[in-house]
């Protein structure tokens, strides 16, 4: 269970970094579907596809490390 929580944090970090580079150039990343999100005067780029892929990969790596 703790591996899943750590994987979610790393997946969010990966999604933020990758979406920042793709979204700041004005692209959507095709199937990655990078979008600009506005939350109370704070704007950032986000992609659910990158988040799920990153969380899944890190979860698998954490399970293999046990």
C-alpha positions, 0 to 999 in steps of 0.5 A: 500500500505504501508503494502505491502512495509513493508511486502516485507522488512520483507519477504526479511529479513526472506528469508535471515536468513532462507536461510543462515542457510539452505545454509551454511550447504550445503543443498538446502532445497528441495522445498525451493530451496536455492541457492548461489547468487554471486553479484560483489564479494559478496556471499549470499544464497537466496530462492524465495519460502521463500521470497514469503511465508514470504512476504505473511504472513507478509502482511496478519498480517499487514492487520489484524492489521489495 
